Amino acid sequence: MVELRDRVAELLTFRLQVAEVLEVRRNLDRDFLHDGEELVFWGTDPRDPDSDDDGFLDGLEVVIYETDPLDPA
């Protein structure tokens, strides 16, 4: 039961974060992806311009190189 309660709390927190981000459409890490896109669609970190530390900005991986911004390979 504790696991379920923890999971529900995590999901509610995530939903609040997404709602907050989508209101503003900001790009805190300046990686060419809006923070809302990072959270909802790509699963990348909106505070880290290179979520997989491969040397390429997340936005460039998605739009230009068509690679996975979470896979450094």
Sine and cosine of phi, psi and omega as CSV:
sin_phi,cos_phi,sin_psi,cos_psi,sin_omega,cos_omega
0.00,0.00,-0.58,0.81,0.02,-1.00
-0.90,0.43,-0.64,0.77,0.01,-1.00
-0.87,0.49,-0.68,0.73,0.01,-1.00
-0.89,0.45,-0.69,0.72,0.02,-1.00
-0.88,0.47,-0.68,0.73,0.03,-1.00
-0.89,0.45,-0.67,0.74,0.00,-1.00
-0.91,0.42,-0.67,0.74,0.03,-1.00
-0.89,0.46,-0.67,0.74,0.03,-1.00
-0.88,0.47,-0.66,0.75,0.04,-1.00
-0.88,0.47,-0.71,0.70,-0.01,-1.00
-0.90,0.43,-0.65,0.76,0.04,-1.00
-0.91,0.42,-0.66,0.75,0.05,-1.00
-0.88,0.47,-0.71,0.70,0.02,-1.00
-0.87,0.50,-0.71,0.71,0.00,-1.00
-0.88,0.47,-0.64,0.77,0.03,-1.00
-0.91,0.41,-0.65,0.76,0.03,-1.00
-0.89,0.45,-0.71,0.70,0.00,-1.00
-0.89,0.46,-0.72,0.69,0.00,-1.00
-0.86,0.50,-0.67,0.74,0.00,-1.00
-0.89,0.45,-0.70,0.71,-0.05,-1.00
-0.93,0.37,-0.69,0.72,-0.05,-1.00
-0.91,0.41,-0.43,0.90,0.03,-1.00
-0.89,0.45,-0.57,0.82,-0.16,-0.99
-0.97,-0.23,-0.42,0.91,-0.08,-1.00
0.78,0.62,0.74,0.67,-0.01,-1.00
-1.00,0.02,0.17,-0.99,0.01,-1.00
-0.66,-0.75,0.98,0.19,-0.11,-0.99
-0.86,0.50,-0.62,0.79,-0.08,-1.00
-1.00,-0.07,0.00,1.00,0.08,-1.00
0.82,0.57,0.71,0.71,-0.02,-1.00
-0.96,-0.27,0.24,0.97,0.03,-1.00
0.97,0.23,0.17,0.99,0.14,-0.99
-0.86,-0.50,0.74,-0.68,0.09,-1.00
-0.90,0.43,0.53,-0.85,-0.03,-1.00
-0.83,0.55,-0.62,0.78,0.03,-1.00
-0.88,0.47,-0.66,0.75,0.06,-1.00
-0.88,0.48,-0.68,0.73,-0.03,-1.00
-0.88,0.48,-0.71,0.71,-0.03,-1.00
-0.94,0.33,-0.71,0.71,-0.15,-0.99
-1.00,0.08,-0.72,0.69,-0.14,-0.99
-0.99,-0.12,-0.64,0.77,-0.15,-0.99
-0.97,-0.24,-0.38,0.93,-0.02,-1.00
0.96,0.26,0.28,0.96,0.00,-1.00
-1.00,0.03,0.18,-0.98,-0.05,-1.00
-1.00,0.02,0.90,-0.43,-0.02,-1.00
-0.93,0.37,-0.10,1.00,0.06,-1.00
-0.97,-0.24,-0.04,1.00,-0.04,-1.00
-0.83,-0.56,0.91,-0.42,-0.06,-1.00
-0.92,0.40,-0.32,0.95,0.01,-1.00
-0.74,-0.68,0.99,0.12,-0.14,-0.99
-0.87,0.50,-0.50,0.87,-0.02,-1.00
-0.98,-0.22,0.11,0.99,0.07,-1.00
0.81,0.58,0.65,0.76,0.02,-1.00
-0.98,-0.19,0.05,1.00,0.03,-1.00
1.00,-0.08,-0.01,1.00,0.01,-1.00
-0.89,-0.46,0.71,-0.71,0.04,-1.00
-0.88,0.47,0.59,-0.81,-0.02,-1.00
-0.81,0.59,-0.71,0.70,-0.03,-1.00
-0.89,0.45,-0.61,0.79,0.03,-1.00
-0.93,0.37,-0.61,0.79,0.04,-1.00
-0.89,0.47,-0.65,0.76,-0.04,-1.00
-0.96,0.29,-0.76,0.65,-0.17,-0.98
-1.00,0.04,-0.70,0.72,-0.12,-0.99
-1.00,-0.04,-0.82,0.58,-0.12,-0.99
-1.00,0.06,-0.25,0.97,-0.03,-1.00
0.79,0.61,0.72,0.69,0.07,-1.00
-0.91,-0.43,0.16,-0.99,-0.03,-1.00
-0.99,0.14,0.88,-0.47,-0.02,-1.00
-0.94,0.34,-0.04,1.00,0.05,-1.00
-0.95,-0.32,0.01,1.00,-0.04,-1.00
-0.88,-0.47,0.94,-0.34,-0.05,-1.00
-0.95,0.31,-0.14,0.99,-0.04,-1.00
-0.96,0.28,0.00,0.00,0.00,0.00
